[in-house]
């Protein structure tokens, strides 16, 4: 016995407004190879960066192109919107027929030179940077985006005790980061 059942997906599950998060370019860090879907019910298939530098360079624009496919199906494909890290992005269709692919494209602001470890922004590494970082980890102070970029010295997208330890090592060795 064979049953032929046609099930339609409710509109609320169809992909219409896509939001993804990806680690933004940080000078000296490698381009992110993963992203997460926070809205829109899509699978992330492939991530490409342009230009294709192995590490981000200061004052250079970078564009990410994220291939997506809907989990349940597309809503009105003509009105799909996209955001990357909360910012409006382009939704692009390329190819035709069975080869048609859909992408989200976003150009990030140029990353600026930030002295890694210099959380207080005075141009040198000192115990004051470590203290400020530790206060941030204890939720006793709020850091600006530039300070967060300086505090994440291993450029892994997280600020933690490993970063503070590396700053201390750099200070004590006199070598710098």
N, C-alpha and C positions, 0 to 999 in steps of 0.2 A: 504494500500500500504506500503510495506517495502522496504527500500533502504539499500543496503549493500555497504558501502563506505569504501575503504581501504585508509587510509591517512598515509603516511610515514613522519617521523620526519626528517627534514634536519640535516645533520651531525653536523653542527655548534651548535646545541642544545643538541646533545647527550653527555652524561657524559664521559669525557676522562681525563681531568686534574683537579683534585679536590684540592681546597684550603679552609681550614677552620681556623677560629680564635677562640681561647678559652683563658680564663684568665690563665696564667702560675702559677705554684705553688709558693706561697709566705708563708714563715714561719708564722704559727699562723692562716692562712686563711683556710676556708673550701674549699674543691674541687669544682670547677665550675660545675654547673649542666646544663648549656646552652652553646652553641657554635653557631657561625654564618658561613654560607657558603658564601665565597667571590668570588668563581669561581667554575665552574664545574656542576652547575645545579643539586644539590642533596638536598634531605630532610635529616635532622639530626633526627634520631629516638631515640637513646639512648646513654648515655655517662656513661662509667665505668672507675673508677680509680683503679690502683693497685700500691701499697697496698691500702687497703680501709680505711685508717685513716680518722677520722672525721675532723681533722685539719692537715695541712702540718707540718712536723717536719724538722728541719734543717739537712742538709747533708745526706738526704735520697732521693734516686731516685724514681720518680713517672712516671708511664706510663698511658696515657689516651688512651682509646679504644672507638672510635666513630662509631656507626652503621649508615650507610648511604644507601639511596635508590635513584636511579635516578629519576628526575622529568619527563623526556621525554623518557628515555631509555639509555642503555649503548652504548658507542662507542665500540672500540675494547677492550674488557675486559682484554685481555692479556697484553695490553700496558698502562693501566690506571696508572696515577701517582697521588701522594697525597702529600700535604704540610700542616703542622700545624704551624700557626704563621710565615709563610714564610720559614720554615725549611722542608727539605725532610722528609717524613714519609713513613711508610709501608702501602700498600694497601693489605688487606687480605680477602680471600673468605673462609668461613667456612660452613660446612654442604653440603648437596647435594639436588638435585631436587627442590621441592617446599620449602624446609626448608633452602635453601642456603641463607646466609646472607653475607653482605660485610661490612668491617670495615676499618677504618683508625687507625693506631696505632703509637704513638709517645712517646718516653721517654725524659722527660725534664731533663735539667741539675739539679743537686742537689741544692735546695734552700739553701742559706747561712744565718747564723744568721745576722740579721740587727736590730739594736736598733730602734724600731718604734719611729718616731718623730725626730730622730737625723739626720736631713737632711744634716748638714755640716760634719757629720762623725767623730766628735771629741770625741765621747763616752759619752757625756752628753746632756741633753736637756737644751736649753737656748733660750732666745729671738732671738738669731742669727738664730736658726732653723726656727722660725716663720717668721722672716724677709726674709730669703732665700725662704721659701715656698710662701710667698706673692709676692715676686718678680717673681717667676715662674708663679704664677697665672696671673700676669700682663704682662706676656710674655717679661720680662726684663732680664731673665736668662734661660739658658738651664741646665737641671739636667741630671745626669748620670742615668742609669737604677737602680743602687743601691740607689741613692738619691731618685728616684721616689718611690722605694719600701719603703724606710723609711718615705717618706712624706704621703703615703697612709695608715694612721694608723688604719683606720677601715677596711682595706683590701677589699674594695668594687670595686676595679679596677679603681677608679677615685680619682684624687687629687683636692680637692676643699676647700672652706672656712670652711666646717665642720671639716676637718682634722686639719686645722690651729687652729681652736677654741679648739679642744681637746688637742693639744699640749700646748696651753696657759693655759688651765685648769690644766693640769698635772704639768706645771711649777709652777703655783701659789699655788697649793695645796701641792706641794712637794712630792706627792705620786708616780709620774711616771706613765708610761703607762703599 
